[in-house]
């Protein structure tokens, strides 16, 4: 990420399962990502997901508690000769207030402080 611009990640995954796509986007193993999902630390489009086999779709934004980035599935480029799915992800830093540029509201798991007069 340069000057807050999203980084493009191109890669392949065995399937469009949440654990596989998130592992690629967050640069970790699929096993570790599955553990984070089961531990209720991962959200897709601001909804908590507990199933590592949840199918991700183009446009879905994935965030994980404790990680300062959000990942968005931008495009599925097709199937490789070996049967893997080619994907393009965008990885964007989450600002200090928990805001993710392509989602509405703040980062999941963070409650907004009430403003005076609310």
N, C-alpha and C positions, 0 to 999 in steps of 0.2 A: 504494500500500500504506500503510495507516494502522495504526500500532501492530502491525506484523507480520501484519496480516490480508491475505489474498490480494486482489489487484485483479482485477476482472472486466473482461475485454476482449471486446467484441462487434464482429464484423466479418464480412466475406465474403472467401472465397478462391476461386480458379478451380477448385481440386480439393483433396482431402485429402492431397496430397503433403506430405512432411515439409518441404521447402524453403518451401512456401507457408504452412503453418500456423506454422512456427517464425519465419518472417519477420514475420508479424503479431504473434506473441507477444513477440518480442524487439525489435520496432520497428526493423527494418532492411529492406533490399531483398531480394527473392527471390534475386537474383544473388549478393549477398554471403553470404547464408545457404547457398546451394548450395556456394560456395567453402569455407565453414567445414565443411560436412558432408564434402566430398571430402578435406579436410585432417585428417580423423579427430578433429574437435573436438566432435562432437555425439553424444548418447546418447538412446535412447528406452527407457524403463523399465530404466535401468541397463545397457543393451546398446548397444555402439558400432554406429552405422549409417553406412555410407559411400555410400549411394545416395540422392541428393536426391529421387528419385521414390518412395521408400518410403511406403506408404500408412499414415497415422496413423488410429487408432481412438479412439472415446470412451474416456476413462480413461487414455490414454497420457500419461506424463510425459516432457517433453523438457528436457534440460539441455545446456548448452554450456560448454566450458572457457573461462574468462576472463570469464564473465558471472555476476553475483551473483544471478541469479534463475532459477527453474525455471518452465516453462509446462506446464499440464495441459489437454488437450482435454476440457472439461466436457460439451459438448452440441453436436450438429449440429441447427440449427433448421430446416433444409430448404433448398430451392432457390429462388433469386430468379427474377424474370421474365426476367432476362438469363442465367440458367443458372449463376449462381455459388452456392456453398454458404455458407449462414449458419452461423457458429460462435460458441460462447461459450467463452472460454479463461479460466483462472485463472492469474495470475502471482504467484508467491510468492518472497520473498527467501530466499536460502540463508543459514543462520546461519554464524557464523565457523568452526564445525567441519565444514562441508561437508554438514550434514544438510538434507535436503529434507523438509518435513512429510509429503508423501504418498508417499514412496518409502521402502523399507527400506534401511538402510545409508547410507553417505556418498555424497558427490558422486562421479561417475565420474572416474577419473583421479587420485584422491587415495587413497593407501594409508594405512591406519590404522596408527599407531605401536603396536608391541607393548607390552602392559601387563606390569608386573612379574609373574612367575610363569607367563607364557604360553609 
